[in-house]
Each structure stands twice: as C-alpha cells, then as structure tokens.
C-alpha cells in the first residue's frame, strides 16, 4: 500500500490516506455486509497515475561534498556512514556522488539496511528518476519503485545537476507492493507478499504493524459496510496516519484517501482488484 513514501514520504509513495472518506456520500452503503466482505478480500494494486494530494516539490542541494534533501540535515557525501536524527525509519546515511548525473544513498536503521536510493538525472539535466529499494519488510526482500520528477527553473550554477527543485511526474511500483486484504466479519488483515502489514479485529485494540521500523500500531474501524478506516498510532500513542478505503459500486475498485505525517498532508488514489 502506498505509504507516502513507504516512508520515503513517496510515505517514504504516499503512507497515507484518510478520514476525508468519512464525509463522502455513502455510495453502495446499502449492499449486504457479507457481500462487501467478499469484495474487499483479494489482491489490490494501486493505480499510481491516480495519486493526488499535497505533494511538495523535492529540493536538493548537492555540492562541496555535502548532500541535503528538503528540510533534512545535510550529510557529508563521502561514501561513509553518518548518523542522522532518527525518525524511526532511518538513523544512518551514506551518500556517494557517482558522477555529474548520479548520486546514491544508503539508509540504515539500528545497523540494518533499510533503503537504497539512486538519484539519476537525465542527460539534458531536466528529468530526475529516483530508483528506490526498501528492505524493511519481514522477508528482507527488495521492494522497488521509481519516482520521476521534472526540474523547476534552471539548474543551480556551479552545483551538482541534482541540485534544484523538482516536481513529481509519475510513480511506478513493483507487484510486491500489492496489498492483500482479507475481511471476514470482524477479522481484517492487510499484508504484502513480503509479510508487511497486520492482522486486526475491527473495533479492537491497536496491533503491531509488521515491517514498520518505527513501531507503528494499526487500529481498524468500519463506520459503514463499504468503508474501512485504518488509524496508525505512533509509539507515543499519537495519531500518525489515517487511511480510509471505500469500496466503489463495481466492487473491484477502492477509493483510498488519507492524511499522514505531522503536517497532516492529504492524499487520494484508487486501487484495483487483481484476478477474479
């Protein structure tokens, strides 16, 4: 599931989504609950072209041996691991400037590999592709994705080509990011092929979110038969993200909406059922 960004605030694509759906007109709410249980159950894939929301441009400053992305602290670009302020997902970073067009990043948490990112700038300097691999899932397999961005304004003079402001054009994700939902009465689970996710009781206590290094716990409610709401709680007990899934009348499309992060950014996208 996009977790705007798999905490690459990409959740690192979208972790997100939301209680906005609670205000949506109850389309299909009159369908029998057991029928909707079967509709929710299955494999779901995000339509990445449908993703909308409060997405800030990415801002990079790379030069004189230093790498800085957005509001993060600058990191020495010397191939060596450096501690960074932990957000529960990353606490160590290594940055390598491969050449004028490529910068590579390795992220770790508590000594374990979490993410790798290759930032690749096109030959004309106007397109940036993030090649991201996440290793945070229980299986340890690489789960990959790509984000393409275009440059805003002219390249920064006397700086690495990655420097500047970039806005998102598209996102692609491999099938290991598909979400496998199971709904049977009060029992609900949301997992991926690599084991990330949770098993919960609707209306029950928060449960561990496997594959989330920050210790997030998920709590599930079902305000209507066609609407499932996941509230993610931080280790401090505060609301981290709220992710809502509304089943559409065709019973093969979910409209996902949400809010995520301390800035309460919103996101919205569609998920399509795979297979029969």
LOLOZA-526804 format. One record per residue: x, y, z of N, C-alpha, C in turn; residue in one letter. Coordinates in steps of 0.2 Angstrom, whole numbers, plus 5000, padded with zeros to 4 digits. Layout:
N
XYZXYZXYZa...
end
This chain:
276
500449945000500050005000500450065000x500350114996500750174996500750205003x501350215006501350245012501850305012x501550345008501850405006502350435010x503050355006503450365005503650325004x503050235009503450185011504050235014x503750265018504050315022504550355018x504650345012505050385008504650445006x504250455011503750505011503450515004x503750464999503450444992502850404992x502850385008502550385015502850385018x503650345013504350375011504350375005x502950304993502450344989502050364994x501650394995501150404999501250365005x501350365014501050315019500350345019x500050365018499550405019498850375018x498450415019497750415017497250435022x496450425022496150475027495450475029x495250515034494650525037494250565032x494550595027494150635022493550585020x493750525019493250475016492650475020x492650485027492050485031491550535029x491750585026491250635023490950625016x491250575013491050555006490350525007x489950545002489250515001489250435001x488850405005488850335006488650295000x489050294995488850264989488950184990x488450144989488450074989488350054996x488250095001488250085008487650035010x487150025005486549985006486749915005x487349895002487449825000487549785006x487349715006487449675012488149675014x488349675021488949675023489349615021x489049555021489449495019489649495012x489249535007489449535000490049585000x490049635004490649685004491249655007x491149605012491749565014492149535009x491749495005492049464999492349514994x492049574993492349614988492949644991x493049664997493649685000494249635000x494049575000494549515001494849504994x495549504994495849494987496549534987x496849534981497449574980497249634976x497549694979497449764976498049794974x498049834969498649864966498449944965x498849984967498750054967498850074960x498350114958498450154951498850214952x499550214951499950264953499850334949x499450324943499350384940498750424943x498350394947497850424951498050464957x498650454959498850484965498850564965x498450594970498450664970498550684977x498650744979498750764986499250824987x499350834993499850894995500550864994x500850864989501550844987501950904986x502450914991502850974990503450954985x503651004981504250984977504850964981x505250924978505950904981506450954980x506850974985507351024984508050994987x508450994982509150964983509651014983x510151004987510751054987511351004988x511750994982512250944982512950984979x513450984983514051024981514551024987x515151034985515751044990515650984995x515550924993515550864997514950855002x514450895001513850895005513250885001x512750835004512150825001511550845006x511050885003510550905008509850895004x509350865007508750855003508150885008x507750935005507250965008507450995015x507150985020507251015027507750965031x507950915028508450865032509050895033x509450875038510050895040510550875034x511050925033511550905027511950845030x512150805025512550745026513250745021x513750735024514350735020514350675015x514550695008514450655003515150625002x515350575006516050555006516050475006x515450445004515350375004515350335011x515450375016515550345023514850355027x514750305031514050315035514150365040x513550405041513550465046512850455049x512850465056512250465060511850525058x511150525058510750575056510150575062x509850625063509250625068508750575066x508650525070508150475068507450495068x507050465063506350475063506050415064x506450365066506150295067506250245061x506350275056506450245050507150235047x507550295048508250295046508650335052x509250305053509650345058510350345056x510550325050511150325047511150325040x511550375037511550385029512250385026x512350355021512950365017512750395010x513150445008513050475001513650464997x513550444991514050444986513950484980x514350524978514250564971514650524966x514250484962514550444957514850484951x514450524949514650574943514250634943x514250674938513850734937513150714937x512950654935512250644935511950594940x512350564944512150504948512350514955x511850514960512050514967511750454970x512050424975511750364978511750374985x511250344988511150354995510950284998x511250265004511150205008510850225015x510250205017509950215023509950155027x510150165034510050115039509650135045x509450085048509150095055509350045060x509650065065509950025070510349975067x510849995063511349955060511049905054x510449905052510149865047509949905041x510149875035509949915029509249925028x509049985027508350005026508150025019x508450065016508350085009508950105006x508950094999509450124994509050164989x509450214988509150264983509650284978x509550284971509950304966509550364963x509850424963509550484960509950494954x509550484948509850484941509550544938x509950594936509750654932509850634924x509450654920509450634913510050674910x510250654904510750694900510650764899x510050784898509850854897509750894904x509850854909509850894916509150914918x508550894915507950914916507450864919x507650804920507250744922507650714928x507350694933507650664939507250594940x507550544941507250474942507550454949x507150444954507350404960507250334959x507750294960507650224960507750194967x507150184970507150164977507050094978x507450064983507349994985507249994993x506749964995506549955003506749885005x507049885011507249815013506949805020x506449855022506149855029505649795030x505449765025504949715026505149655030x504749615033504949555037505449505033x505249495026505649445022506349475020x506449535021507149565019507249575011x506749555007506749565000506749634998x507049654992507049724990506349734987x506049784989505449804986505549874982x505449874976505749934972505149974969x505350034968504950084965505350144962x505050174957505350234954504850294954x505150354955504850414955505150464950x504850484945505050534940504850604942x505350644941505250714943505550764937x505250824936505550864932505750934935x506250964932506551014935506151074935x506151114940505851184940506351234940x506351274935506851334934507551304931x508051344931508651324928509051294933x509551254931510051214935510451264940x510551244946510951284950511651294948x511951354947512551374945513151344949x513651314946514151284950514051234955x513451194954513251144958513151074955x513051024958512950964955512250964952x512150924946511550934942510950914946x511050874952510450854956510150914960x510650964961510351024965509851064961x509351084965508751124962508151094965x507551114962506951104964506551054959x506251004961505950954956505250944958x504750934953504050914955503950844952x503550814955503350744953502950734946x503150694942502850674936502450614936x502850554939502550494939502850444944x502450394946502750344951502650274948x503050234948502950164947503150114953x502850054953503050014959502949944957x503349904960503349834958502749794961x502649734959502049694962502149684969x502749684972502749664979502449724983x502349774980501949824984501149814984x500949764980500249754980500049744987x499349754989499149744996498649684995x498649645000498249585000497749595006x497149605005496649615010496249555012x496149545018495649485020495149515025x494549505023493949535028493449475029x493449465035492949405037492549425044x492049455043491649485049492049535052x492249525058492649575062493449565061x493649515058494349505057494549535050x495149575050495349615045496149605045x496449595039497149595038497349635032x497949665032498149695026498949685026x499149645021499849625020500049625013x500749625012501049615006501349545005x501649534999501949464998502549455002x502849515005503449505009503349515016x502649505018502549505025502349565029x502449625026502249685029501549695030x501349725036500649735037500449705044x499749685044499549675051498849635050x498749605056498049565057497749595063x497049615062496749655067496049635068x495749655073495049645075494749715074x494149715069493849785068493549805075x493749865077493449895083493949875089x494449835088494849805093495449855095x495949825099496449875101496949875095x497449925095497949935090498449875090x498649855084499049795083499749815080x500249775081500849785078500849785070x501249835067501249845060501949815058x501949745056502549715054502849745048x503549755049503949795043503949865044x503649895049503749965051504249975056x504750005055505350005060505250055065x504750105065504650155070504150125075x503850065075503450045080502750065079x502550085073501850105072501350045074x500750065077500250015078499650035074x499249985071498649995067498049985071x497550025070496850015073496350025068x495849975068495449975062494749985064x494350025061493650035062493250025055x492650015056492250005050491550045051x491650115049491050155050490450135046x490550105040489950085036490250025033x489749985030489949915027490449925021x490449985018490849995012491450035014x491650055020492150095022492550065028x493250055027493650035032494150085033x494350105039494750155041495350125046x495950135043496550115047496850185050x496850185057497250235061497850205063x498450235061499150215063499350265069x499550225074499750265080500450255082x500850315083501550305085501650275091x502250265093502450235099502250275105x502150345104501950385109501250385110x500850355105500150345106499750405102x500150445098499850495094499650475087x499150505084498950485078499550505072x499750455069500250465064499950475057x499550425055499250425048498550395049x498050425045497350395045497250375037x497150315036497050285029496350255029x495950275024495250255023495150225016x494850165016494650135010493950125009x493750155003492950155002492850114996x492450054996492350014991491850054986x492050054980491650084975491050034972x490550054969489950014967490149954963x490649954959490849904955491249844959x491349854965491649804969492349784967x492649824963493349804960493749864961x493549914963493949974964493850004971x494350024974494350054981494650124980x494250174983494550244983494850254990x495550264990495850274996496050344997x495950375003496050445004496450445011x496750495013497050495019497450565021x497650565027498050615030498650585033x499250615033499850575035500350635038x500750605042501350645045501150705049x501650735052501450795057501150855053x501250855047500950915043500250905041x500050845042499350825040499250835033x499650805029499650815022499050765019x498750775014498250735012498450705005x498150645004498250604998497650564996x497650554989497050514987497250474981x497050414980497150374974496650314974x496650274969496250224968496650154968x496350104970496650034970496149994966x496449944962496049904958496249834960x495649794960495749724962496049684956x496549634958496849594953496549524953x496549494947496249424946495549424947x495249364948494549354948494149384954x
end
